[in-house]
Amino acid sequence: MGTETTTETFTLEEILAAAKDGHRLILWNDDFNTFDHVIHCMMHHLQYSEGEAARIAFKVHNEGKCAVLEGSYTEMEIYRKILKSEGLTVSVE
């Protein structure tokens, strides 16, 4: 009796889409960054509008943290380093 196997193939687009899911960049509340600085960083580095950036700043202030970006681990780590260089408290989950 023979064994039958099947091969599953994926396109590059499918592989890249799967790799982007699952990691989030978390912005944490701290006692030293101002609302204006957080808003500036969200607008400058993550291209949020001023209103979106302000909502993020208030959410971080009120809830202690906020997920600000989602993507691959490598992408999140790059943005973590950029925002950390601005003095923000960030992590990747």
VMD Tcl script that builds the backbone (N, CA, C; Angstrom):
set m [mol new atoms 279]
animate dup $m
set s [atomselect $m all]
$s set {name element resname resid chain x y z} {
  {N N MET 1 A 0.843 -1.173 0.000}
  {CA C MET 1 A 0.000 0.000 0.000}
  {C C MET 1 A 0.893 1.243 0.000}
  {N N GLY 2 A 0.675 2.181 -0.922}
  {CA C GLY 2 A 1.502 3.369 -1.068}
  {C C GLY 2 A 1.032 4.504 -0.159}
  {N N THR 3 A 1.935 5.370 0.140}
  {CA C THR 3 A 1.626 6.541 0.950}
  {C C THR 3 A 1.511 7.742 0.021}
  {N N GLU 4 A 0.432 8.485 0.185}
  {CA C GLU 4 A 0.225 9.655 -0.649}
  {C C GLU 4 A 0.524 10.916 0.160}
  {N N THR 5 A 1.333 11.790 -0.398}
  {CA C THR 5 A 1.642 13.053 0.287}
  {C C THR 5 A 1.205 14.211 -0.601}
  {N N THR 6 A 0.888 15.289 0.048}
  {CA C THR 6 A 0.541 16.491 -0.703}
  {C C THR 6 A 1.496 17.604 -0.303}
  {N N THR 7 A 1.773 18.456 -1.235}
  {CA C THR 7 A 2.648 19.590 -0.991}
  {C C THR 7 A 1.811 20.854 -1.032}
  {N N GLU 8 A 1.971 21.665 -0.007}
  {CA C GLU 8 A 1.250 22.928 0.050}
  {C C GLU 8 A 2.225 24.043 -0.309}
  {N N THR 9 A 1.829 24.899 -1.234}
  {CA C THR 9 A 2.693 26.003 -1.635}
  {C C THR 9 A 2.037 27.335 -1.287}
  {N N PHE 10 A 2.871 28.330 -1.077}
  {CA C PHE 10 A 2.401 29.662 -0.734}
  {C C PHE 10 A 3.057 30.679 -1.652}
  {N N THR 11 A 2.333 31.730 -1.946}
  {CA C THR 11 A 2.917 32.817 -2.718}
  {C C THR 11 A 3.725 33.705 -1.777}
  {N N LEU 12 A 4.591 34.523 -2.336}
  {CA C LEU 12 A 5.374 35.461 -1.534}
  {C C LEU 12 A 4.456 36.407 -0.774}
  {N N GLU 13 A 3.385 36.869 -1.409}
  {CA C GLU 13 A 2.434 37.761 -0.754}
  {C C GLU 13 A 1.797 37.107 0.468}
  {N N GLU 14 A 1.447 35.836 0.368}
  {CA C GLU 14 A 0.852 35.113 1.497}
  {C C GLU 14 A 1.852 34.974 2.651}
  {N N ILE 15 A 3.092 34.701 2.324}
  {CA C ILE 15 A 4.122 34.559 3.362}
  {C C ILE 15 A 4.356 35.893 4.059}
  {N N LEU 16 A 4.462 36.967 3.280}
  {CA C LEU 16 A 4.684 38.292 3.877}
  {C C LEU 16 A 3.493 38.733 4.709}
  {N N ALA 17 A 2.283 38.438 4.270}
  {CA C ALA 17 A 1.089 38.796 5.045}
  {C C ALA 17 A 1.073 38.054 6.372}
  {N N ALA 18 A 1.455 36.800 6.369}
  {CA C ALA 18 A 1.478 36.018 7.609}
  {C C ALA 18 A 2.550 36.527 8.553}
  {N N ALA 19 A 3.666 36.967 8.015}
  {CA C ALA 19 A 4.773 37.440 8.851}
  {C C ALA 19 A 4.452 38.769 9.524}
  {N N LYS 20 A 3.515 39.534 8.982}
  {CA C LYS 20 A 3.212 40.855 9.529}
  {C C LYS 20 A 2.309 40.785 10.763}
  {N N ASP 21 A 1.615 39.733 10.957}
  {CA C ASP 21 A 0.644 39.663 12.050}
  {C C ASP 21 A 1.298 39.306 13.378}
  {N N GLY 22 A 0.684 39.777 14.443}
  {CA C GLY 22 A 1.024 39.258 15.741}
  {C C GLY 22 A 1.855 40.099 16.680}
  {N N HIS 23 A 2.588 41.063 16.212}
  {CA C HIS 23 A 3.424 41.853 17.114}
  {C C HIS 23 A 2.915 43.278 17.173}
  {N N ARG 24 A 2.896 43.815 18.397}
  {CA C ARG 24 A 2.387 45.170 18.591}
  {C C ARG 24 A 3.442 46.020 19.286}
  {N N LEU 25 A 3.486 47.278 18.889}
  {CA C LEU 25 A 4.347 48.256 19.541}
  {C C LEU 25 A 3.505 48.947 20.611}
  {N N ILE 26 A 3.951 48.837 21.857}
  {CA C ILE 26 A 3.207 49.376 22.997}
  {C C ILE 26 A 3.897 50.621 23.518}
  {N N LEU 27 A 3.136 51.698 23.638}
  {CA C LEU 27 A 3.616 52.942 24.242}
  {C C LEU 27 A 3.124 52.970 25.674}
  {N N TRP 28 A 4.039 53.173 26.619}
  {CA C TRP 28 A 3.725 53.145 28.048}
  {C C TRP 28 A 3.714 54.550 28.636}
  {N N ASN 29 A 2.907 54.736 29.649}
  {CA C ASN 29 A 2.878 55.994 30.383}
  {C C ASN 29 A 4.169 56.131 31.196}
  {N N ASP 30 A 4.639 57.345 31.333}
  {CA C ASP 30 A 5.786 57.613 32.185}
  {C C ASP 30 A 5.601 58.979 32.826}
  {N N ASP 31 A 6.515 59.338 33.694}
  {CA C ASP 31 A 6.390 60.586 34.445}
  {C C ASP 31 A 7.209 61.733 33.864}
  {N N PHE 32 A 7.823 61.540 32.709}
  {CA C PHE 32 A 8.712 62.592 32.228}
  {C C PHE 32 A 8.422 63.100 30.819}
  {N N ASN 33 A 7.673 62.385 29.986}
  {CA C ASN 33 A 7.351 62.885 28.652}
  {C C ASN 33 A 6.066 63.696 28.677}
  {N N THR 34 A 6.080 64.831 27.987}
  {CA C THR 34 A 4.897 65.686 27.936}
  {C C THR 34 A 3.930 65.190 26.865}
  {N N PHE 35 A 2.679 65.632 26.974}
  {CA C PHE 35 A 1.693 65.309 25.951}
  {C C PHE 35 A 2.171 65.805 24.589}
  {N N ASP 36 A 2.699 67.012 24.556}
  {CA C ASP 36 A 3.153 67.591 23.291}
  {C C ASP 36 A 4.254 66.754 22.643}
  {N N HIS 37 A 5.181 66.253 23.461}
  {CA C HIS 37 A 6.268 65.438 22.917}
  {C C HIS 37 A 5.729 64.115 22.365}
  {N N VAL 38 A 4.842 63.469 23.096}
  {CA C VAL 38 A 4.252 62.208 22.634}
  {C C VAL 38 A 3.491 62.446 21.337}
  {N N ILE 39 A 2.689 63.494 21.288}
  {CA C ILE 39 A 1.917 63.804 20.086}
  {C C ILE 39 A 2.855 64.065 18.908}
  {N N HIS 40 A 3.895 64.850 19.143}
  {CA C HIS 40 A 4.873 65.127 18.085}
  {C C HIS 40 A 5.488 63.827 17.552}
  {N N CYS 41 A 5.900 62.942 18.438}
  {CA C CYS 41 A 6.535 61.680 18.023}
  {C C CYS 41 A 5.570 60.793 17.240}
  {N N MET 42 A 4.326 60.729 17.670}
  {CA C MET 42 A 3.335 59.910 16.956}
  {C C MET 42 A 3.086 60.465 15.549}
  {N N MET 43 A 3.054 61.763 15.432}
  {CA C MET 43 A 2.833 62.381 14.127}
  {C C MET 43 A 4.072 62.249 13.232}
  {N N HIS 44 A 5.226 62.533 13.787}
  {CA C HIS 44 A 6.466 62.563 13.002}
  {C C HIS 44 A 6.922 61.166 12.571}
  {N N HIS 45 A 6.911 60.209 13.488}
  {CA C HIS 45 A 7.467 58.885 13.201}
  {C C HIS 45 A 6.439 57.869 12.719}
  {N N LEU 46 A 5.190 57.996 13.165}
  {CA C LEU 46 A 4.172 57.011 12.789}
  {C C LEU 46 A 3.097 57.585 11.873}
  {N N GLN 47 A 3.245 58.834 11.489}
  {CA C GLN 47 A 2.350 59.506 10.552}
  {C C GLN 47 A 0.879 59.547 10.997}
  {N N TYR 48 A 0.650 59.638 12.302}
  {CA C TYR 48 A -0.709 59.837 12.805}
  {C C TYR 48 A -1.094 61.294 12.609}
  {N N SER 49 A -2.400 61.542 12.446}
  {CA C SER 49 A -2.872 62.925 12.415}
  {C C SER 49 A -2.747 63.502 13.818}
  {N N GLU 50 A -2.871 64.804 13.941}
  {CA C GLU 50 A -2.765 65.431 15.259}
  {C C GLU 50 A -3.852 64.918 16.198}
  {N N GLY 51 A -5.075 64.752 15.690}
  {CA C GLY 51 A -6.172 64.243 16.516}
  {C C GLY 51 A -5.939 62.817 16.977}
  {N N GLU 52 A -5.468 61.964 16.067}
  {CA C GLU 52 A -5.177 60.568 16.428}
  {C C GLU 52 A -4.050 60.507 17.449}
  {N N ALA 53 A -3.027 61.307 17.241}
  {CA C ALA 53 A -1.884 61.325 18.161}
  {C C ALA 53 A -2.316 61.804 19.546}
  {N N ALA 54 A -3.195 62.795 19.605}
  {CA C ALA 54 A -3.697 63.289 20.890}
  {C C ALA 54 A -4.515 62.218 21.597}
  {N N ARG 55 A -5.336 61.482 20.847}
  {CA C ARG 55 A -6.127 60.390 21.458}
  {C C ARG 55 A -5.207 59.315 22.038}
  {N N ILE 56 A -4.138 58.997 21.336}
  {CA C ILE 56 A -3.162 58.021 21.837}
  {C C ILE 56 A -2.535 58.530 23.128}
  {N N ALA 57 A -2.117 59.790 23.142}
  {CA C ALA 57 A -1.477 60.368 24.337}
  {C C ALA 57 A -2.412 60.313 25.537}
  {N N PHE 58 A -3.691 60.646 25.339}
  {CA C PHE 58 A -4.646 60.611 26.452}
  {C C PHE 58 A -4.948 59.182 26.891}
  {N N LYS 59 A -4.996 58.248 25.936}
  {CA C LYS 59 A -5.231 56.847 26.305}
  {C C LYS 59 A -4.064 56.322 27.139}
  {N N VAL 60 A -2.847 56.629 26.732}
  {CA C VAL 60 A -1.667 56.208 27.487}
  {C C VAL 60 A -1.708 56.810 28.892}
  {N N HIS 61 A -2.051 58.077 28.976}
  {CA C HIS 61 A -2.123 58.758 30.268}
  {C C HIS 61 A -3.183 58.129 31.178}
  {N N ASN 62 A -4.343 57.821 30.623}
  {CA C ASN 62 A -5.456 57.305 31.431}
  {C C ASN 62 A -5.396 55.809 31.690}
  {N N GLU 63 A -4.891 55.030 30.723}
  {CA C GLU 63 A -4.913 53.568 30.856}
  {C C GLU 63 A -3.534 52.963 31.125}
  {N N GLY 64 A -2.492 53.763 31.011}
  {CA C GLY 64 A -1.149 53.270 31.307}
  {C C GLY 64 A -0.375 52.784 30.105}
  {N N LYS 65 A -1.076 52.420 29.026}
  {CA C LYS 65 A -0.395 51.959 27.822}
  {C C LYS 65 A -1.365 51.991 26.649}
  {N N CYS 66 A -0.795 51.885 25.436}
  {CA C CYS 66 A -1.611 51.858 24.229}
  {C C CYS 66 A -0.809 51.190 23.118}
  {N N ALA 67 A -1.449 50.280 22.392}
  {CA C ALA 67 A -0.816 49.696 21.208}
  {C C ALA 67 A -0.883 50.742 20.094}
  {N N VAL 68 A 0.262 51.128 19.561}
  {CA C VAL 68 A 0.289 52.201 18.570}
  {C C VAL 68 A 0.579 51.712 17.156}
  {N N LEU 69 A 1.015 50.449 17.010}
  {CA C LEU 69 A 1.351 49.926 15.696}
  {C C LEU 69 A 1.365 48.409 15.765}
  {N N GLU 70 A 1.031 47.763 14.658}
  {CA C GLU 70 A 1.052 46.308 14.593}
  {C C GLU 70 A 1.752 45.884 13.319}
  {N N GLY 71 A 2.557 44.829 13.416}
  {CA C GLY 71 A 3.267 44.328 12.241}
  {C C GLY 71 A 4.240 43.235 12.611}
  {N N SER 72 A 5.244 43.041 11.762}
  {CA C SER 72 A 6.235 42.003 12.018}
  {C C SER 72 A 7.116 42.414 13.197}
  {N N TYR 73 A 7.754 41.436 13.806}
  {CA C TYR 73 A 8.630 41.728 14.940}
  {C C TYR 73 A 9.753 42.674 14.519}
  {N N THR 74 A 10.340 42.424 13.364}
  {CA C THR 74 A 11.446 43.258 12.894}
  {C C THR 74 A 11.003 44.707 12.711}
  {N N GLU 75 A 9.857 44.893 12.089}
  {CA C GLU 75 A 9.327 46.243 11.880}
  {C C GLU 75 A 9.043 46.936 13.215}
  {N N MET 76 A 8.431 46.210 14.151}
  {CA C MET 76 A 8.117 46.800 15.452}
  {C C MET 76 A 9.390 47.151 16.222}
  {N N GLU 77 A 10.409 46.317 16.081}
  {CA C GLU 77 A 11.670 46.569 16.777}
  {C C GLU 77 A 12.346 47.827 16.230}
  {N N ILE 78 A 12.252 48.066 14.944}
  {CA C ILE 78 A 12.814 49.294 14.348}
  {C C ILE 78 A 12.112 50.514 14.918}
  {N N TYR 79 A 10.778 50.488 14.940}
  {CA C TYR 79 A 10.032 51.630 15.479}
  {C C TYR 79 A 10.249 51.783 16.984}
  {N N ARG 80 A 10.420 50.664 17.691}
  {CA C ARG 80 A 10.702 50.748 19.130}
  {C C ARG 80 A 11.995 51.519 19.364}
  {N N LYS 81 A 13.015 51.206 18.590}
  {CA C LYS 81 A 14.297 51.884 18.745}
  {C C LYS 81 A 14.196 53.367 18.400}
  {N N ILE 82 A 13.439 53.689 17.372}
  {CA C ILE 82 A 13.256 55.092 16.983}
  {C C ILE 82 A 12.568 55.862 18.102}
  {N N LEU 83 A 11.454 55.318 18.609}
  {CA C LEU 83 A 10.707 56.020 19.656}
  {C C LEU 83 A 11.484 56.057 20.969}
  {N N LYS 84 A 12.237 55.005 21.251}
  {CA C LYS 84 A 13.069 55.002 22.460}
  {C C LYS 84 A 14.134 56.090 22.370}
  {N N SER 85 A 14.676 56.312 21.175}
  {CA C SER 85 A 15.686 57.359 20.998}
  {C C SER 85 A 15.093 58.745 21.241}
  {N N GLU 86 A 13.770 58.854 21.138}
  {CA C GLU 86 A 13.065 60.109 21.432}
  {C C GLU 86 A 12.727 60.224 22.917}
  {N N GLY 87 A 13.065 59.194 23.704}
  {CA C GLY 87 A 12.813 59.224 25.138}
  {C C GLY 87 A 11.514 58.586 25.563}
  {N N LEU 88 A 10.761 58.001 24.606}
  {CA C LEU 88 A 9.492 57.370 24.964}
  {C C LEU 88 A 9.738 55.977 25.526}
  {N N THR 89 A 8.811 55.509 26.344}
  {CA C THR 89 A 8.887 54.170 26.919}
  {C C THR 89 A 8.028 53.266 26.066}
  {N N VAL 90 A 8.667 52.351 25.334}
  {CA C VAL 90 A 7.981 51.483 24.392}
  {C C VAL 90 A 8.486 50.055 24.500}
  {N N SER 91 A 7.633 49.115 24.110}
  {CA C SER 91 A 8.018 47.701 24.086}
  {C C SER 91 A 7.298 47.012 22.934}
  {N N VAL 92 A 7.757 45.821 22.598}
  {CA C VAL 92 A 7.126 45.009 21.560}
  {C C VAL 92 A 6.515 43.786 22.227}
  {N N GLU 93 A 5.264 43.547 21.929}
  {CA C GLU 93 A 4.571 42.354 22.462}
  {C C GLU 93 A 4.115 41.493 21.320}
}
mol reanalyze $m
mol bondsrecalc $m
mol representation Tube
mol addrep $m
